[in-house]
Amino acid sequence: MGLPLRDAQRHTYREYRTWPEDVRYELIDGMAYAMAPPVRIHQRVMLEMARQIAGALEDSPCEVNVAPFDVRLPDGIESDDDVLTAVQPDIVVVCDPDKLDTYGCRGAPDIVIEVLSPSTAAHDQTVKLAAYERHGVKEYWLVHPADRIVTVYSWANGGYSRPAISEFEGTLTSNAVPMISIDWARIVARLPENPP
């Protein structure tokens, strides 16, 4: 089941910035999808991953940010006001400081990580996957806390190669930003014995 749409109209980032913050939305190709509130397990996994990534990037030009953090993905050279895709990934790594500004990031990040929740899993694995690939995000991680697996899509030859799927065991090193290595034991320690 997909996330609910705000309405059937196409919107721009200019409109998006005027909406009240009590309900969060993401724009993908002008369609505004209501974001589901995160559950506790989602927040625990996201926080530990962001902590490890921030430590790894400490003396580098790369920067890690967590939601809410706007990533604008223009289709060309249009102004920010006219951008039709603005998402709020759980974790974003950007190594080009020229892409960062007051609002967040303009252009494809080096890494986008989404921690899946039951209410967002289908959307993250279809609609957002297609948007990230179309806009050239170098690496897209889908972290499945309930199943204790991670799926990584890496950019190669103009699109995503076959995804690499692994369990939460040992460490996982990013191909796009090799200084990042996630220690899954630290993630698993934050998971409940019997996830919902």
Helices and strands as residue ranges (DSSP letters): H 13-16, E 25-28, E 31-34, H 40-56, E 63-66, E 70-72, G 80-82, E 86-87, E 91-94, G 97-99, E 100-101, E 104-106, E 111-115, H 121-125, H 127-134, E 139-144, E 149-156, E 159-160, E 164-167, E 171-173, E 181-183, H 184-188
